[in-house]
């Protein structure tokens, strides 16, 4: 039985952070509102990701006592993290993914310097790279830990998911110590790669506003995905050693160029 993109997203959120699958299991007055889907993104490992945007709303309704405070999500929705998949759950200011400096946080070098966290104080940096036979902007955002509640995964004997879109370690210590070390030393979380690009695109759509930094103008990779499907790549079953090569991308790019010539 096939899943819709939102069903897949909800299942993944349930498996990785314990977000309830059924709206009736959310503590009142919270519920999930499905807002939209964004164009699919493509990774070099042939992983396609369809971003599904949802809003965790607190709608108390007419029966909510007028003298009762509406709790925050952090107070009543305690994540249950699968340490093999997720190291930590944290919050980031959504609009800030269109900016190159912190909008709401003032820090000093002594409080959040790179010596303490291995990360720079600055919110954003980015570089251009070659990917899909064109120039691609790679984004790096550094989200402050201060002023928020961070949910950390428990330490486990198997290797936790560190170093992907949050923790900075390249050479990890023993897995059982990795998350504890991060808790003690980190001052900012790094958001980068496909995750960062999806956040930029989602913020562009939500606020109808362009980023202040350089970026790719198109959303997602659906044009490239369509071309790769036409040359026989991105099959339904992915082999462990599958990886998109430069030759694959050149063939897909030539296909796009041929299509453009036919339309002229």
C-alpha positions in Angstrom: 0.0 0.0 0.0 1.5 3.3 -1.1 1.7 6.3 1.2 1.1 9.9 0.4 4.0 12.3 1.0 2.3 13.6 4.1 1.7 10.1 5.4 5.3 9.3 4.9 6.4 12.5 6.7 4.1 11.8 9.7 5.3 8.2 9.9 9.0 9.3 9.8 8.3 12.0 12.5 6.6 9.3 14.7 9.5 6.9 14.3 12.3 9.4 14.8 11.0 11.9 17.4 7.7 10.3 18.6 5.3 12.8 17.1 1.9 11.2 17.4 0.6 9.7 14.2 -3.1 10.4 15.0 -4.3 13.9 15.8 -6.5 12.6 18.6 -3.4 11.6 20.5 -2.0 15.1 20.6 -2.4 16.8 24.1 -5.0 19.5 23.9 -5.2 22.1 22.5 -2.5 21.1 19.9 -3.1 19.6 16.4 -1.2 19.3 13.1 -2.3 21.4 10.1 -0.9 20.2 6.8 -0.1 23.3 4.8 1.6 22.4 1.5 4.3 20.3 -0.3 7.3 21.8 -1.9 9.2 20.5 -5.0 11.3 17.4 -4.4 15.0 17.8 -3.8 17.7 15.4 -5.0 20.8 14.2 -3.2 24.0 12.8 -4.8 23.1 9.4 -3.2 19.9 9.4 -5.3 17.8 10.2 -2.3 14.8 12.2 -3.2 13.0 14.3 -0.5 9.6 15.9 -0.9 9.3 18.5 1.8 5.9 18.5 3.5 5.2 21.7 5.5 2.9 21.5 8.5 2.0 23.8 11.4 1.7 22.6 15.0 -1.1 24.9 16.1 -2.6 25.5 19.5 -6.3 26.1 18.9 -8.1 26.0 22.3 -11.6 26.2 21.0 -14.7 27.4 22.7 -14.5 24.9 25.5 -11.1 25.9 26.7 -11.3 27.6 30.1 -10.8 31.4 29.8 -8.6 31.4 32.9 -6.4 28.5 31.8 -3.0 29.4 30.1 -2.3 27.7 26.8 0.8 25.6 27.3 3.8 25.8 24.9 4.6 22.8 22.7 7.9 22.4 24.6 5.9 21.9 27.8 3.5 19.2 26.6 5.1 17.6 23.5 8.2 16.0 24.9 10.0 14.3 21.9 11.0 10.7 22.3 14.1 10.5 20.1 15.5 7.5 18.3 19.2 8.0 19.0 20.1 6.0 15.8 18.3 8.7 13.7 18.2 11.9 15.7 20.6 13.4 18.1 18.6 16.4 19.2 15.5 18.4 18.6 15.8 22.2 18.7 14.0 25.3 17.4 15.2 27.9 14.9 13.6 31.3 13.9 12.0 30.6 10.6 12.4 34.1 9.0 16.0 34.0 9.9 16.6 31.5 7.1 16.3 34.5 4.7 19.0 36.5 6.6 22.7 36.4 6.9 22.9 37.6 10.6 21.0 36.8 13.8 17.7 38.6 13.9 16.9 38.0 17.5 20.1 37.0 19.4 22.9 39.3 20.5 26.1 37.4 21.5 29.6 38.3 22.5 32.7 36.6 21.4 33.4 35.5 25.0 30.0 33.9 25.4 29.8 32.0 22.1 33.2 32.0 20.5 34.4 29.2 18.2 36.8 28.0 20.9 33.9 26.8 23.0 31.6 25.4 20.3 33.8 24.7 17.2 31.4 26.9 15.3 31.6 30.6 14.4 29.5 33.2 16.1 28.0 34.3 12.8 24.6 33.0 11.9 25.3 32.3 8.2 28.0 31.5 5.7 27.6 30.0 2.2 29.7 29.0 -0.8 29.1 28.1 -4.5 29.9 24.6 -5.7 29.4 22.6 -8.9 26.5 20.2 -8.8 24.0 19.0 -11.4 26.4 20.5 -14.0 25.6 24.0 -12.8 26.5 26.3 -9.9 24.8 25.5 -6.7 24.7 27.5 -3.5 25.6 25.6 -0.3 24.1 27.1 2.8 25.4 26.8 6.4 23.3 28.2 9.3 24.4 28.2 13.0 21.3 28.2 15.3 21.9 29.5 18.8 21.0 27.1 21.6 20.4 29.9 24.1 16.8 30.8 24.9 15.2 27.5 24.0 14.7 24.0 25.3 16.7 21.3 23.5 15.6 17.7 23.6 18.6 15.4 23.5 18.6 11.7 22.6 19.6 9.2 25.2 23.1 7.8 24.8 23.1 4.3 23.3 25.6 1.6 22.6 25.1 2.0 18.8 26.3 5.0 16.9 24.0 8.0 17.3 23.1 10.2 14.3 25.6 13.0 14.9 27.3 15.1 12.4 24.5 15.3 9.8 22.5 18.4 10.3 23.3 19.2 13.9 26.4 18.0 15.7 29.8 19.2 14.4 32.1 16.2 15.2 34.1 14.7 12.4 36.1 12.3 14.6 33.6 11.1 17.1 34.5 9.8 20.6 33.0 6.6 21.8 29.3 6.7 20.8 28.1 6.5 24.4 29.9 9.7 25.1 29.2 11.7 21.9 25.8 13.2 22.8 26.9 14.0 26.4 30.0 15.8 25.0 27.8 17.8 22.7 25.4 18.8 25.6 28.4 20.1 27.5 30.2 22.0 24.7 27.8 23.1 22.0 26.5 26.6 21.7 25.1 26.5 18.2 23.6 23.8 16.0 24.7 23.6 12.4 22.0 23.3 9.7 23.5 22.6 6.3 23.2 20.6 3.0 19.7 19.6 1.8 18.2 20.5 5.1 19.4 24.1 4.9 18.3 24.4 1.3 14.8 23.2 2.1 14.6 25.7 5.0 15.6 28.5 2.7 13.0 27.5 0.0 10.2 27.0 2.6 10.9 30.5 4.1 11.0 32.0 0.6 7.5 30.6 -0.1 6.1 31.4 3.4 7.2 35.0 3.5 7.2 35.7 -0.2 10.6 37.2 0.2 14.0 36.6 -1.3 17.0 35.8 0.9 19.6 38.6 1.4 22.4 36.2 0.5 23.1 34.6 -2.9 21.0 31.6 -3.7 19.7 29.4 -6.5 16.5 30.9 -7.9 14.6 27.7 -8.6 12.9 25.6 -5.9 13.8 21.9 -5.7 15.1 19.6 -8.3 12.1 18.3 -10.1 13.3 19.2 -13.6 16.6 17.3 -13.0 14.7 14.4 -11.4 12.4 14.1 -14.5 15.4 14.1 -16.8 17.2 11.4 -14.8 14.1 9.2 -14.8 14.0 9.5 -18.6 17.6 8.2 -18.9 16.9 5.2 -16.7 18.2 6.4 -13.3 16.4 6.8 -10.0 14.7 3.4 -10.2 12.2 2.2 -7.5 14.8 0.0 -5.8 18.1 1.7 -4.9 21.3 -0.4 -4.7 23.7 0.3 -1.7 26.4 1.5 -4.1 24.3 3.6 -6.3 25.5 7.2 -6.7 24.9 9.8 -9.4 28.0 10.3 -11.5 29.1 13.3 -13.5 28.3 11.3 -16.6 24.7 10.7 -15.4 24.2 14.4 -14.8 25.8 15.4 -18.1 23.4 13.0 -19.9 20.5 14.5 -18.1 21.7 18.0 -18.8 22.0 17.2 -22.6 18.5 15.9 -22.5 17.3 19.2 -21.1 19.2 21.1 -23.7 17.7 19.0 -26.5 14.2 19.7 -25.1 14.9 23.4 -25.2 16.0 23.3 -28.8 12.9 21.4 -29.8 10.7 24.1 -28.3 12.4 26.9 -30.2 
